[in-house]
């Protein structure tokens, strides 16, 4: 069986930087509250365009890094909860904008675990020998579904996109070694969008009642996320007989610095083995994990042979972890 490896990475952060002080200017909040409760200092807002634009920019960077043309891509999987529109898929829009005319693809809705779900899906095409070039993208324009008057949520999220290219592994023992994903739909109450879907199609009333924004019981999500993300990270270590000292990097979903720290503690990792960019981007949902990979790779902080644990927890509830032996 072929194994799949990440052979290129790309991250796109929109230009507009929004510091915590912006929210202090019109909401009952403070820069200190946001920083101390979340670890977020600033985030990026996409002023023009949509999720597909974030995805295309990220994909272009990944393809440029690998030195291949868009025509060589065979499949595009986009993890997002903020598709440009219900249909066609964001993957179709990205395929067109990118000029990836030989690719098909689809969107995948896994919220904050979307990238890990998409990665596990993309890996199947490579392992089966069906394809040799699959683009897996996490992209979200969270500002399109955040109520900017709700201090409980608007401070948390940002816009961003990040992409990885999956190809068959050339050397045994490298690439995506293992993954485990979970879901518990009873978590819907704590984190969801009330209207705009088939349950409650958009009406004047749903718009007036702000039902097209994120509804989150932050405290409830925090409680399960802090346990769930740590549990699944420890599980993937145990399944693969890895001790703390064997892990070069934890790449956690960037929702809250306290959840990240607690996961690292449970894994027995110092924070200098944990990828963090929540301070600069906030929670970009499906883009957080690949954005960390791309940034740390660009900085030269990833070494071939590094054991890397990716871990997430989010709406659904959805959660998961993947183990990679870095190969580039
Ligand atoms: O990626 C998707 C998954 N989502 C998550 O993982 C998010 C998980 N949850 C969290 O990260 C945290 O629960 C939050 C950052 C959302 C909130 O932090 P918290 O420490 O759990 O605060 P809290 O919700 O318990 O609120 C504490 C207080 C409340 O006031 P009272 O009721 O104690 O008077 C809130 O109203 O802080 C208040 N508060 C704020 N104060 C200033 C809530 N938001 C703000 C704010 N500024 N922006």
Boltz pocket constraint, residues with backbone or C-beta under 6 A from the ligand:
constraints:
  - pocket:
      binder: B
      contacts: [[A, 28], [A, 29], [A, 30], [A, 33], [A, 34], [A, 37], [A, 38], [A, 112], [A, 151], [A, 152], [A, 155], [A, 217], [A, 218], [A, 219], [A, 220], [A, 221], [A, 222], [A, 225], [A, 254], [A, 255], [A, 256], [A, 259], [A, 283], [A, 285], [A, 313], [A, 314], [A, 315]]
      max_distance: 6.0
